[in-house]
Amino acid sequence: MHSTESRISTPAGHVPDQAPHWNRQRHSQMPSHRYRDVHSRVDVPLTERDWPANRLTTAPLWVPVDLRDGNQALSEPMDPDRKHRFFELMIRMGYKEIEVGYPSASQTDYDFVRLIATTELAPEDVTIVVFTPARRDLIERTVASIQGIRNPVVIHLYTATAPAWRDVVLGKSKQQLRELILAGASDVLELAGHLPNVRFEFSPEVFNLTEPDYVLDICNAVTELWMATPERPVILNLPATVEVATPNIYADQIEYMHKHLARRDSVILSVHPHNDRGTGVACPELAVLAGAQRVEGCIFGNGERTGNVDIAVLALNLHAQGIDPMIDFSDIDEIRRTVEDSNRIEVHARHPYVGDLVHTAFSGTHQDAIRKGFAEQRSRAAHEGRPERDIEWRVPYLPIDPADIGRSYDAVIRINSQSGKGGIAYLLETEYGIELPRRLQIDFARRVQEHTDANGQEVGAAQLLELFERSYLGGSSPDVELLDLSVETHAGASRTGIRVGIDGAEHSGTFDGIGPAEAVTKLLASAGVTVDILSLHQTALGVGSSSEALTLLEYRAPSGTRWVAGRDRSVLSATVTAILSAARNSISMDAHAHA
């Protein structure tokens, strides 16, 4: 069915005369005539290109810009704690050059740069990048922010250079803009040129729509002014700020600069693509073939409009070609949790490599091929007398071994294969309204598999519900029980009062300014019981007005991540019940470990 209010206008123009008989597409009513192709907007002077014959053999220098460019694209910019956690993640993953903020535009960014200057937050081999426009007062504040940083530092100066930006945004002629950029570069040199740990970066924003000879002249003038040398190279970052062409055009533009830049041995050629056309990953892959040495982007691709280039996908693409990405992705789910928490944006289930569904096959033919591939891997490893992790990967439909990034395939496929086309999660949702997070689906599918293997019978919806309740809701226990819970709010501030019993002893506390879930975990921690919550999901048990609230809680245990659930007519009570259930499990595991 379709809506009677639909504004879709079915193409009704003529079939093009040159169309083959099997292509009956008609001209549409889309106003495509309003737009000019890239060749009408900017000259691409490269006629003899080398990049198509080149091959990727090593990883470029990755520079995550999540804390600056990605942060600017968030409806709720990161607070200091989220920035701190994200930065620490990047360090653990192995990034050695990180753009940490725009200190002249945000007090939060300025304070974070000062935190790096006054603490040991950044290892000494990590280069810190700060971002500034070409305006003296903002450059002064940027330089002030980096005072005392012992790490290598890059001051990143930018100005838009494309015709529409010159004319519409800046109101500058070519010559006036050149003078503005060189004045800003002179200010950077004057204010920070004497600092031995500081290097410089320049971005002609919207490089990909700027006249090639004009942007080449500006870049050469900047590297001359900054006295670029191989020992103190200048970074020239050439952004596809708004993606406007196929990736081969960008590669041509990069190769033109690579071949014609002055002081090329004193320049680090960098790219910063966006994803407006959906080819944000392809652009830097071809740009590196064309001479780029450094790639700026965001982990999982957050950024303005359709995002910055996804440097996680880029790196794992190299890994899938047998090239060391120089970054560790061995726990992709920890990386995702941190990125999602920092950005407040969920990663799509079909996102390459990291999405919840990327290693799941719903097609029976795919499942069969993958199972046979795993069997062949095991057989070949045994025949060669080598661990499976050491032999060539060639399982159909899986570009890389899920284990490389901390994933398991078997648990995912069983969700579908044990309950027909609908799948276990589908049955629980349609019959009882219970929506399981993807990672809980994996955990529960394993339990269903164990159950069916033990009795050899088909599992229906009612049995699934019973098994779910037995697995995650459990029974009552006197070890940990809720005695009293109160939440009051006065003038916008909350106060949570809690009493719990643990092994017969009463523990109580009052907590201001935090949510009930955090209050419960703090009280438990004071009693020596740690519950490290990874995620909370609210759903319902049943449908209609008589349904109960159901809280699904993922937490970290010594044996790995585990799930529990809590139910009650009240969402708050269901959440507290789930937390106490996790505490009960922790106490039980500790007792078992010391028995």
PABA-786868 format. One record per residue (C-alpha): residue number from 1; residue in three letters; chain; x, y, z negated. Coordinates in steps of 0.001 Angstrom, whole numbers. Layout:
N
PT  vexdren  lodren  tiza        X        Y        Z
PT      NUM     ALA     A        X        Y        Z
...
% end
This chain:
595
PT  vexdren  lodren  tiza        X        Y        Z
PT        1     MET     A        0        0        0
PT        2     HIS     A     1055     3597      484
PT        3     SER     A      -77     6814    -1069
PT        4     THR     A    -2583     8949      840
PT        5     GLU     A     -525    11911     -399
PT        6     SER     A     2656    10694     1325
PT        7     ARG     A     4625    13402     3094
PT        8     ILE     A     6568    10922     5218
PT        9     SER     A     6133    11732     8889
PT       10     THR     A     6606     8567    10926
PT       11     PRO     A     8955     9237    13861
PT       12     ALA     A     6778     9802    16903
PT       13     GLY     A     9127    11425    19415
PT       14     HIS     A    10210     9811    22640
PT       15     VAL     A    12559     6853    22813
PT       16     PRO     A    15916     8180    24119
PT       17     ASP     A    16414     7461    27799
PT       18     GLN     A    19804     5853    27193
PT       19     ALA     A    18546     3508    24459
PT       20     PRO     A    18853     -224    25199
PT       21     HIS     A    15575    -2145    25568
PT       22     TRP     A    15988    -3766    22138
PT       23     ASN     A    16238     -448    20286
PT       24     ARG     A    12788     1171    20049
PT       25     GLN     A    13672     3869    17488
PT       26     ARG     A    12006     7197    18232
PT       27     HIS     A    13125    10757    17659
PT       28     SER     A    12079    11902    14186
PT       29     GLN     A    10808    15203    12831
PT       30     MET     A    13945    15680    10683
PT       31     PRO     A    15414    19199    11295
PT       32     SER     A    18875    17856    12160
PT       33     HIS     A    19435    20728    14607
PT       34     ARG     A    20116    22991    11600
PT       35     TYR     A    23469    21347    10928
PT       36     ARG     A    26803    21496    12731
PT       37     ASP     A    29133    18545    13045
PT       38     VAL     A    32538    18786    11401
PT       39     HIS     A    34373    19360    14697
PT       40     SER     A    32318    22532    15204
PT       41     ARG     A    33247    23762    11723
PT       42     VAL     A    36964    23061    11441
PT       43     ASP     A    39758    22211    13835
PT       44     VAL     A    41453    18826    13368
PT       45     PRO     A    44706    19337    15292
PT       46     LEU     A    46236    15880    14764
PT       47     THR     A    46394    14020    18083
PT       48     GLU     A    48977    11319    17364
PT       49     ARG     A    48112     9559    14145
PT       50     ASP     A    50198     6988    12280
PT       51     TRP     A    47860     6170     9423
PT       52     PRO     A    45747     3502    11228
PT       53     ALA     A    48826     1263    11510
PT       54     ASN     A    49934     1751     7905
PT       55     ARG     A    49122     -625     5060
PT       56     LEU     A    48453     -106     1386
PT       57     THR     A    51279    -1746     -543
PT       58     THR     A    51507      150    -3838
PT       59     ALA     A    49175     2085    -6113
PT       60     PRO     A    49227     5894    -5953
PT       61     LEU     A    49546     7958    -9114
PT       62     TRP     A    46049     7927   -10638
PT       63     VAL     A    44879    11105   -12364
PT       64     PRO     A    41526    10800   -14160
PT       65     VAL     A    39693    14132   -14281
PT       66     ASP     A    36719    12882   -16340
PT       67     LEU     A    37519    15245   -19226
PT       68     ARG     A    37409    18312   -16975
PT       69     ASP     A    35701    17817   -13625
PT       70     GLY     A    33518    14944   -14822
PT       71     ASN     A    32662    16815   -18006
PT       72     GLN     A    31532    19876   -16034
PT       73     ALA     A    28985    17648   -14258
PT       74     LEU     A    27265    16460   -17454
PT       75     SER     A    23956    17875   -18628
PT       76     GLU     A    25313    17377   -22151
PT       77     PRO     A    29083    18087   -22050
PT       78     MET     A    31243    15929   -24272
PT       79     ASP     A    31698    16903   -27871
PT       80     PRO     A    35216    16602   -29399
PT       81     ASP     A    34634    13043   -30661
PT       82     ARG     A    33477    11775   -27267
PT       83     LYS     A    36417    13482   -25560
PT       84     HIS     A    38799    11972   -28094
PT       85     ARG     A    37466     8426   -27575
PT       86     PHE     A    37551     8794   -23795
PT       87     PHE     A    41125    10098   -23869
PT       88     GLU     A    42252     7208   -26068
PT       89     LEU     A    40609     4761   -23642
PT       90     MET     A    42573     6256   -20746
PT       91     ILE     A    45793     5900   -22717
PT       92     ARG     A    45061     2230   -23497
PT       93     MET     A    44281     1563   -19833
PT       94     GLY     A    47695     2907   -18813
PT       95     TYR     A    46990     6292   -17200
PT       96     LYS     A    50111     8464   -17290
PT       97     GLU     A    48731    11769   -16005
PT       98     ILE     A    45389    13027   -17321
PT       99     GLU     A    43529    16279   -16670
PT      100     VAL     A    42229    17093   -20138
PT      101     GLY     A    40218    20266   -19691
PT      102     TYR     A    39520    23789   -18539
PT      103     PRO     A    40746    25677   -21618
PT      104     SER     A    39889    29160   -20357
PT      105     ALA     A    36247    28203   -19714
PT      106     SER     A    35339    26341   -22899
PT      107     GLN     A    36277    26615   -26550
PT      108     THR     A    35820    22845   -26850
PT      109     ASP     A    38328    22313   -24047
PT      110     TYR     A    40738    24841   -25538
PT      111     ASP     A    40522    23161   -28940
PT      112     PHE     A    41097    19721   -27417
PT      113     VAL     A    44283    20929   -25704
PT      114     ARG     A    45400    22398   -29032
PT      115     LEU     A    44669    19038   -30703
PT      116     ILE     A    47064    17392   -28257
PT      117     ALA     A    49645    20086   -29047
PT      118     THR     A    49425    19650   -32820
PT      119     THR     A    49064    15868   -33141
PT      120     GLU     A    50551    12656   -31765
PT      121     LEU     A    47398    11949   -29747
PT      122     ALA     A    49256    11784   -26415
PT      123     PRO     A    52226     9401   -26035
PT      124     GLU     A    55347    11210   -24890
PT      125     ASP     A    55295     9683   -21389
PT      126     VAL     A    51786    10982   -20594
PT      127     THR     A    51525    14171   -18528
PT      128     ILE     A    48820    16625   -19620
PT      129     VAL     A    47026    18610   -16885
PT      130     VAL     A    45089    21834   -17573
PT      131     PHE     A    42917    23642   -15042
PT      132     THR     A    42596    27376   -14307
PT      133     PRO     A    41321    29729   -11604
PT      134     ALA     A    43640    32328   -10098
PT      135     ARG     A    42826    35126   -12553
PT      136     ARG     A    45476    36538   -14876
PT      137     ASP     A    43443    36693   -18099
PT      138     LEU     A    42310    33085   -17631
PT      139     ILE     A    45837    31976   -16773
PT      140     GLU     A    47065    33673   -19964
PT      141     ARG     A    44564    31746   -22083
PT      142     THR     A    45475    28518   -20308
PT      143     VAL     A    49172    29023   -21016
PT      144     ALA     A    48352    29860   -24644
PT      145     SER     A    46506    26565   -24986
PT      146     ILE     A    49567    24470   -24048
PT      147     GLN     A    52035    26158   -26393
PT      148     GLY     A    53827    23552   -28480
PT      149     ILE     A    52885    20548   -26354
PT      150     ARG     A    55912    18266   -26190
PT      151     ASN     A    54567    16224   -23287
PT      152     PRO     A    55106    17071   -19643
PT      153     VAL     A    52415    19567   -18638
PT      154     VAL     A    50900    20507   -15280
PT      155     ILE     A    49107    23848   -14887
PT      156     HIS     A    46536    23342   -12125
PT      157     LEU     A    45639    26537   -10231
PT      158     TYR     A    42721    26536    -7810
PT      159     THR     A    40906    28863    -5404
PT      160     ALA     A    38355    28065    -2709
PT      161     THR     A    39701    28739      784
PT      162     ALA     A    37044    27625     3313
PT      163     PRO     A    35298    30273     5483
PT      164     ALA     A    31839    30005     3879
PT      165     TRP     A    33364    30342      415
PT      166     ARG     A    35572    33274     1506
PT      167     ASP     A    32646    35096     3093
PT      168     VAL     A    29686    34203      880
PT      169     VAL     A    31187    33538    -2551
PT      170     LEU     A    34413    35526    -2808
PT      171     GLY     A    33862    38289     -250
PT      172     LYS     A    37514    38157      841
PT      173     SER     A    39220    38221     4204
PT      174     LYS     A    41881    35636     4977
PT      175     GLN     A    44656    38071     4068
PT      176     GLN     A    42936    39272      903
PT      177     LEU     A    42431    35696     -289
PT      178     ARG     A    46054    34844      465
PT      179     GLU     A    47156    37789    -1640
PT      180     LEU     A    44805    36762    -4476
PT      181     ILE     A    46186    33215    -4509
PT      182     LEU     A    49805    34334    -4462
PT      183     ALA     A    49098    36849    -7231
PT      184     GLY     A    47675    34027    -9345
PT      185     ALA     A    50647    31811    -8512
PT      186     SER     A    52982    34668    -9507
PT      187     ASP     A    51166    35015   -12841
PT      188     VAL     A    51548    31280   -13494
PT      189     LEU     A    55257    31493   -12704
PT      190     GLU     A    55750    34584   -14866
PT      191     LEU     A    53880    33184   -17867
PT      192     ALA     A    55006    29560   -17761
PT      193     GLY     A    57921    29260   -15338
PT      194     HIS     A    60425    29337   -18207
PT      195     LEU     A    58875    26326   -19957
PT      196     PRO     A    61052    23321   -19070
PT      197     ASN     A    58281    20738   -19513
PT      198     VAL     A    55785    22545   -17255
PT      199     ARG     A    55166    21913   -13559
PT      200     PHE     A    52571    23469   -11276
PT      201     GLU     A    49675    22273    -9123
PT      202     PHE     A    47663    24175    -6522
PT      203     SER     A    44296    23177    -5053
PT      204     PRO     A    42898    24999    -2021
PT      205     GLU     A    39331    24084    -2927
PT      206     VAL     A    37234    22908       48
PT      207     PHE     A    40460    22108     1857
PT      208     ASN     A    38585    19832     4260
PT      209     LEU     A    36605    22785     5689
PT      210     THR     A    39525    25241     5763
PT      211     GLU     A    41395    26122     8949
PT      212     PRO     A    44475    23813     9036
PT      213     ASP     A    47071    26460     9894
PT      214     TYR     A    45675    28872     7301
PT      215     VAL     A    45733    26348     4471
PT      216     LEU     A    49179    25145     5576
PT      217     ASP     A    50499    28711     5418
PT      218     ILE     A    49059    29252     1929
PT      219     CYS     A    50407    25952      605
PT      220     ASN     A    53882    26671     1992
PT      221     ALA     A    53824    30157      499
PT      222     VAL     A    52865    28748    -2921
PT      223     THR     A    55591    26088    -2946
PT      224     GLU     A    58140    28721    -1898
PT      225     LEU     A    57002    31102    -4636
PT      226     TRP     A    57104    28314    -7230
PT      227     MET     A    60567    27282    -5989
PT      228     ALA     A    59601    23645    -5536
PT      229     THR     A    62488    21183    -5743
PT      230     PRO     A    62657    17384    -5844
PT      231     GLU     A    63545    17684    -9532
PT      232     ARG     A    60605    19998   -10255
PT      233     PRO     A    58093    19176    -7504
PT      234     VAL     A    54872    21066    -6937
PT      235     ILE     A    51593    19165    -6625
PT      236     LEU     A    49513    20206    -3646
PT      237     ASN     A    46036    18813    -4213
PT      238     LEU     A    43836    18802    -1099
PT      239     PRO     A    40197    18294    -2091
PT      240     ALA     A    37281    17099      -28
PT      241     THR     A    35207    19261    -2360
PT      242     VAL     A    32036    18620     -358
PT      243     GLU     A    32271    15536     1824
PT      244     VAL     A    31324    16522     5391
PT      245     ALA     A    32862    13992     7766
PT      246     THR     A    33754    10379     8285
PT      247     PRO     A    36810     9240     6294
PT      248     ASN     A    39062     9084     9358
PT      249     ILE     A    38737    12885     9741
PT      250     TYR     A    39972    13410     6187
PT      251     ALA     A    42862    11031     6873
PT      252     ASP     A    43780    13067     9953
PT      253     GLN     A    43711    16269     7896
PT      254     ILE     A    45941    14756     5214
PT      255     GLU     A    48407    13361     7763
PT      256     TYR     A    48598    16775     9460
PT      257     MET     A    49609    18356     6138
PT      258     HIS     A    51950    15472     5320
PT      259     LYS     A    53808    15965     8613
PT      260     HIS     A    53884    19785     8655
PT      261     LEU     A    54364    20903     5050
PT      262     ALA     A    57609    22713     4288
PT      263     ARG     A    59727    21324     1413
PT      264     ARG     A    57933    17981     1814
PT      265     ASP     A    60438    16209     -448
PT      266     SER     A    59545    18720    -3170
PT      267     VAL     A    55792    18251    -2857
PT      268     ILE     A    53566    15604    -4439
PT      269     LEU     A    50680    15302    -1989
PT      270     SER     A    47439    14729    -3879
PT      271     VAL     A    43787    14227    -2902
PT      272     HIS     A    40525    14862    -4745
PT      273     PRO     A    37558    13485    -2758
PT      274     HIS     A    33876    13747    -3608
PT      275     ASN     A    31104    11388    -2542
PT      276     ASP     A    28445    13496     -795
PT      277     ARG     A    28334    11133     2205
PT      278     GLY     A    28808     7994      113
PT      279     THR     A    32327     7399     1450
PT      280     GLY     A    34190     8810    -1532
PT      281     VAL     A    36165     5577    -1983
PT      282     ALA     A    37031     5190     1696
PT      283     CYS     A    38402     8749     1977
PT      284     PRO     A    41304     8367     -488
PT      285     GLU     A    42098     4849      739
PT      286     LEU     A    42691     6270     4219
PT      287     ALA     A    44319     9412     2783
PT      288     VAL     A    46944     7294     1011
PT      289     LEU     A    47637     5566     4335
PT      290     ALA     A    48076     9085     5750
PT      291     GLY     A    50687    10193     3213
PT      292     ALA     A    48882    11043      -55
PT      293     GLN     A    50780     9987    -3195
PT      294     ARG     A    48376    10957    -5955
PT      295     VAL     A    44585    10567    -6386
PT      296     GLU     A    42365    12578    -8712
PT      297     GLY     A    38970    11132    -9634
PT      298     CYS     A    36733     9770   -12360
PT      299     ILE     A    36392     6315   -13873
PT      300     PHE     A    33161     4964   -12328
PT      301     GLY     A    32767     8136   -10265
PT      302     ASN     A    30890    10682   -12386
PT      303     GLY     A    30974    14204   -10940
PT      304     GLU     A    28924    17004    -9437
PT      305     ARG     A    26171    16049    -6961
PT      306     THR     A    26933    12438    -5929
PT      307     GLY     A    30132    12304    -7933
PT      308     ASN     A    33900    12331    -7665
PT      309     VAL     A    35786     9438    -6174
PT      310     ASP     A    35606     6324    -8380
PT      311     ILE     A    39223     5603    -9309
PT      312     ALA     A    38232     2351   -11043
PT      313     VAL     A    36824      942    -7799
PT      314     LEU     A    39858     2225    -5894
PT      315     ALA     A    42236      504    -8307
PT      316     LEU     A    40325    -2774    -8351
PT      317     ASN     A    40160    -2713    -4554
PT      318     LEU     A    43968    -2814    -4627
PT      319     HIS     A    43883    -5626    -7180
PT      320     ALA     A    41606    -7610    -4839
PT      321     GLN     A    44267    -7208    -2106
PT      322     GLY     A    47063    -8575    -4291
PT      323     ILE     A    48436    -5136    -5219
PT      324     ASP     A    49065    -4258    -8878
PT      325     PRO     A    46740    -1309    -9662
PT      326     MET     A    49099     -250   -12503
PT      327     ILE     A    46019      189   -14729
PT      328     ASP     A    44492    -2460   -17019
PT      329     PHE     A    40855    -3457   -16487
PT      330     SER     A    40952    -6725   -18436
PT      331     ASP     A    37977    -5692   -20613
PT      332     ILE     A    35695    -3967   -18136
PT      333     ASP     A    32765    -3986   -20571
PT      334     GLU     A    34687    -2087   -23259
PT      335     ILE     A    35676      450   -20602
PT      336     ARG     A    32086      765   -19453
PT      337     ARG     A    30714     1170   -22986
PT      338     THR     A    33151     3996   -23706
PT      339     VAL     A    32473     5747   -20385
PT      340     GLU     A    28703     5408   -20791
PT      341     ASP     A    28873     6718   -24359
PT      342     SER     A    31063     9662   -23349
PT      343     ASN     A    29019    10619   -20275
PT      344     ARG     A    25561     9641   -21596
PT      345     ILE     A    25026     8075   -18153
PT      346     GLU     A    24466     4368   -17586
PT      347     VAL     A    26497     2567   -14951
PT      348     HIS     A    24259     1095   -12250
PT      349     ALA     A    23693    -2668   -12376
PT      350     ARG     A    25038    -2997    -8810
PT      351     HIS     A    28049     -723    -9288
PT      352     PRO     A    31117    -2458    -7781
PT      353     TYR     A    33081    -4591   -10236
PT      354     VAL     A    31506    -3217   -13453
PT      355     GLY     A    27737    -3456   -12900
PT      356     ASP     A    25811    -6047   -14912
PT      357     LEU     A    24656    -7844   -11746
PT      358     VAL     A    27809    -7844    -9612
PT      359     HIS     A    28705   -11425   -10554
PT      360     THR     A    25122   -12707   -10483
PT      361     ALA     A    23731   -14702    -7558
PT      362     PHE     A    19942   -15011    -7304
PT      363     SER     A    20173   -16800    -3953
PT      364     GLY     A    20341   -20582    -4227
PT      365     THR     A    22756   -20804    -1298
PT      366     HIS     A    25084   -18299    -2960
PT      367     GLN     A    24891   -20182    -6245
PT      368     ASP     A    25747   -23448    -4513
PT      369     ALA     A    28721   -21942    -2675
PT      370     ILE     A    30070   -20325    -5824
PT      371     ARG     A    29734   -23505    -7891
PT      372     LYS     A    31569   -25445    -5179
PT      373     GLY     A    34237   -22731    -5094
PT      374     PHE     A    34837   -23039    -8831
PT      375     ALA     A    35015   -26824    -8541
PT      376     GLU     A    37583   -26510    -5734
PT      377     GLN     A    39625   -24085    -7866
PT      378     ARG     A    39735   -26565   -10733
PT      379     SER     A    40606   -29475    -8445
PT      380     ARG     A    43354   -27548    -6662
PT      381     ALA     A    44869   -26369    -9926
PT      382     ALA     A    44922   -29913   -11278
PT      383     HIS     A    46469   -31224    -8058
PT      384     GLU     A    49216   -28586    -8163
PT      385     GLY     A    49733   -28998   -11909
PT      386     ARG     A    49276   -25264   -12483
PT      387     PRO     A    46841   -23174   -14570
PT      388     GLU     A    43813   -21914   -12644
PT      389     ARG     A    44864   -18345   -13441
PT      390     ASP     A    48073   -18858   -11423
PT      391     ILE     A    46654   -20187    -8165
PT      392     GLU     A    45248   -18251    -5223
PT      393     TRP     A    41652   -17113    -5734
PT      394     ARG     A    39274   -18162    -2961
PT      395     VAL     A    35807   -18632    -4451
PT      396     PRO     A    33075   -17616    -1970
PT      397     TYR     A    31098   -14418    -2643
PT      398     LEU     A    33375   -13299    -5504
PT      399     PRO     A    36077   -10831    -4345
PT      400     ILE     A    37983   -11266    -7616
PT      401     ASP     A    37895   -13722   -10504
PT      402     PRO     A    35426   -12278   -13052
PT      403     ALA     A    37829   -13446   -15775
PT      404     ASP     A    40350   -10837   -14560
PT      405     ILE     A    38085    -8146   -15947
PT      406     GLY     A    36823   -10064   -18970
PT      407     ARG     A    33677   -11444   -17349
PT      408     SER     A    32246   -14966   -17184
PT      409     TYR     A    30298   -16183   -14159
PT      410     ASP     A    28747   -19386   -15485
PT      411     ALA     A    26614   -17678   -18137
PT      412     VAL     A    25204   -15225   -15627
PT      413     ILE     A    24162   -17724   -12983
PT      414     ARG     A    22314   -19898   -15487
PT      415     ILE     A    19851   -17137   -16210
PT      416     ASN     A    18338   -17699   -12805
PT      417     SER     A    18977   -21346   -12119
PT      418     GLN     A    17280   -22723   -15256
PT      419     SER     A    13906   -21032   -14862
PT      420     GLY     A    13149   -20825   -11197
PT      421     LYS     A    12925   -17709    -9106
PT      422     GLY     A    11630   -15538   -11911
PT      423     GLY     A    14495   -16166   -14281
PT      424     ILE     A    14504   -16399   -18052
PT      425     ALA     A    14470   -12640   -18534
PT      426     TYR     A    11584   -12271   -16093
PT      427     LEU     A     9444   -14776   -18042
PT      428     LEU     A    10029   -13056   -21375
PT      429     GLU     A     9224    -9661   -19911
PT      430     THR     A     6105   -10643   -17968
PT      431     GLU     A     4638   -12934   -20645
PT      432     TYR     A     5557   -11029   -23802
PT      433     GLY     A     6805    -7579   -22751
PT      434     ILE     A    10309    -8267   -24097
PT      435     GLU     A    12946    -6523   -22001
PT      436     LEU     A    16380    -8012   -22603
PT      437     PRO     A    19539    -5975   -21913
PT      438     ARG     A    21687    -7687   -19318
PT      439     ARG     A    24403    -8753   -21768
PT      440     LEU     A    21783   -10292   -24077
PT      441     GLN     A    20359   -12139   -21069
PT      442     ILE     A    23778   -13721   -20638
PT      443     ASP     A    23970   -14730   -24300
PT      444     PHE     A    20423   -16099   -24383
PT      445     ALA     A    20867   -17975   -21096
PT      446     ARG     A    23724   -19904   -22688
PT      447     ARG     A    21463   -20917   -25578
PT      448     VAL     A    18706   -21978   -23159
PT      449     GLN     A    21251   -24048   -21251
PT      450     GLU     A    22356   -25798   -24454
PT      451     HIS     A    18724   -26474   -25368
PT      452     THR     A    17784   -27964   -21981
PT      453     ASP     A    20981   -30000   -21818
PT      454     ALA     A    20084   -31529   -25201
PT      455     ASN     A    16477   -32552   -24407
PT      456     GLY     A    16421   -32677   -20613
PT      457     GLN     A    13017   -30982   -20395
PT      458     GLU     A    11786   -27908   -18571
PT      459     VAL     A    11414   -24793   -20699
PT      460     GLY     A     8201   -22768   -20408
PT      461     ALA     A     7497   -19224   -21560
PT      462     ALA     A     6201   -20256   -25016
PT      463     GLN     A     9268   -22385   -25659
PT      464     LEU     A    11498   -19549   -24499
PT      465     LEU     A     9884   -17217   -27023
PT      466     GLU     A    10275   -19772   -29802
PT      467     LEU     A    13948   -20283   -28935
PT      468     PHE     A    14492   -16523   -28751
PT      469     GLU     A    12977   -15983   -32205
PT      470     ARG     A    14977   -18841   -33693
PT      471     SER     A    18208   -17580   -32111
PT      472     TYR     A    18020   -13887   -32957
PT      473     LEU     A    15300   -13193   -35510
PT      474     GLY     A    16138   -16117   -37808
PT      475     GLY     A    14549   -16596   -41200
PT      476     SER     A    14576   -14508   -44328
PT      477     SER     A    17508   -14803   -46712
PT      478     PRO     A    18062   -13458   -50211
PT      479     ASP     A    21732   -12675   -49466
PT      480     VAL     A    20935    -9260   -47987
PT      481     GLU     A    17525    -7658   -48400
PT      482     LEU     A    16055    -4205   -48030
PT      483     LEU     A    14653    -2919   -51331
PT      484     ASP     A    13693      619   -50373
PT      485     LEU     A    14018     2991   -47416
PT      486     SER     A    12947     6614   -47200
PT      487     VAL     A    13570     9265   -44568
PT      488     GLU     A    12750    12910   -45223
PT      489     THR     A    13199    15953   -43010
PT      490     HIS     A    13409    19521   -44282
PT      491     ALA     A    14141    22533   -42070
PT      492     GLY     A    15402    20302   -39310
PT      493     ALA     A    17824    18384   -41552
PT      494     SER     A    17264    14722   -42382
PT      495     ARG     A    17930    12829   -45621
PT      496     THR     A    17918     9035   -45755
PT      497     GLY     A    17649     7127   -49022
PT      498     ILE     A    18408     3384   -49041
PT      499     ARG     A    18509      561   -51569
PT      500     VAL     A    19661    -2913   -50569
PT      501     GLY     A    20350    -6088   -52459
PT      502     ILE     A    23494    -8058   -51598
PT      503     ASP     A    23944   -11398   -53370
PT      504     GLY     A    21698   -10193   -56189
PT      505     ALA     A    23537    -6898   -56710
PT      506     GLU     A    21770    -3626   -55930
PT      507     HIS     A    23451     -926   -53825
PT      508     SER     A    21942     2458   -53116
PT      509     GLY     A    22827     5742   -51488
PT      510     THR     A    21492     9003   -50092
PT      511     PHE     A    22814    10319   -46784
PT      512     ASP     A    22323    13757   -45250
PT      513     GLY     A    22532    14769   -41602
PT      514     ILE     A    22866    11306   -40073
PT      515     GLY     A    20382     8833   -38660
PT      516     PRO     A    18994     5898   -40646
PT      517     ALA     A    20989     3320   -38661
PT      518     GLU     A    24268     5062   -39415
PT      519     ALA     A    23209     5523   -43046
PT      520     VAL     A    22577     1783   -43450
PT      521     THR     A    25961      867   -41973
PT      522     LYS     A    27701     3368   -44266
PT      523     LEU     A    25972     1913   -47335
PT      524     LEU     A    26878    -1632   -46292
PT      525     ALA     A    30482     -559   -45667
PT      526     SER     A    30673      884   -49185
PT      527     ALA     A    29646    -2556   -50428
PT      528     GLY     A    32385    -4224   -48390
PT      529     VAL     A    30190    -5409   -45488
PT      530     THR     A    31186    -4018   -42086
PT      531     VAL     A    28697    -3948   -39217
PT      532     ASP     A    30306    -2537   -36063
PT      533     ILE     A    27309    -1676   -33845
PT      534     LEU     A    28004    -1643   -30095
PT      535     SER     A    24497    -1002   -28783
PT      536     LEU     A    20857     -758   -29886
PT      537     HIS     A    17865    -1469   -27636
PT      538     GLN     A    14202     -975   -28475
PT      539     THR     A    11468    -3132   -26951
PT      540     ALA     A     8265    -4785   -28138
PT      541     LEU     A     7176    -8248   -29219
PT      542     GLY     A     3798    -8707   -27585
PT      543     VAL     A     1616    -6141   -25834
PT      544     GLY     A    -1142    -3805   -26918
PT      545     SER     A    -1829    -1965   -30154
PT      546     SER     A    -1073    -5022   -32283
PT      547     SER     A     2445    -5506   -30899
PT      548     GLU     A     5458    -5279   -33162
PT      549     ALA     A     8546    -3173   -32552
PT      550     LEU     A    11609    -5218   -31676
PT      551     THR     A    15163    -3916   -32084
PT      552     LEU     A    17929    -5784   -30250
PT      553     LEU     A    21347    -5091   -31741
PT      554     GLU     A    24759    -5917   -30266
PT      555     TYR     A    27621    -5883   -32743
PT      556     ARG     A    31260    -6829   -32938
PT      557     ALA     A    32180    -9918   -34956
PT      558     PRO     A    35585   -11597   -35439
PT      559     SER     A    34543   -14244   -32897
PT      560     GLY     A    33461   -11649   -30313
PT      561     THR     A    30258    -9709   -29620
PT      562     ARG     A    27035   -11131   -31073
PT      563     TRP     A    23338   -10271   -30951
PT      564     VAL     A    20610   -10139   -33577
PT      565     ALA     A    17074    -8776   -33589
PT      566     GLY     A    14710    -7195   -36091
PT      567     ARG     A    10940    -6795   -35856
PT      568     ASP     A     8345    -4786   -37714
PT      569     ARG     A     5334    -2597   -36996
PT      570     SER     A     7736      307   -37566
PT      571     VAL     A    10598      908   -35123
PT      572     LEU     A    12744     2243   -37977
PT      573     SER     A    12150     -797   -40162
PT      574     ALA     A    12830    -3114   -37222
PT      575     THR     A    16179    -1398   -36658
PT      576     VAL     A    17182    -1628   -40324
PT      577     THR     A    16120    -5290   -40393
PT      578     ALA     A    18370    -6005   -37389
PT      579     ILE     A    21333    -4311   -39057
PT      580     LEU     A    20809    -6289   -42257
PT      581     SER     A    20587    -9469   -40221
PT      582     ALA     A    23971    -8657   -38688
PT      583     ALA     A    25317    -8035   -42184
PT      584     ARG     A    23937   -11411   -43281
PT      585     ASN     A    25747   -13105   -40413
PT      586     SER     A    28989   -11304   -41257
PT      587     ILE     A    28808   -12437   -44886
PT      588     SER     A    28073   -15990   -43789
PT      589     MET     A    31010   -16037   -41363
PT      590     ASP     A    33360   -14590   -43990
PT      591     ALA     A    32267   -17230   -46478
PT      592     HIS     A    32777   -19970   -43902
PT      593     ALA     A    36217   -18626   -42984
PT      594     HIS     A    37353   -18694   -46635
PT      595     ALA     A    35733   -22020   -47526
% end
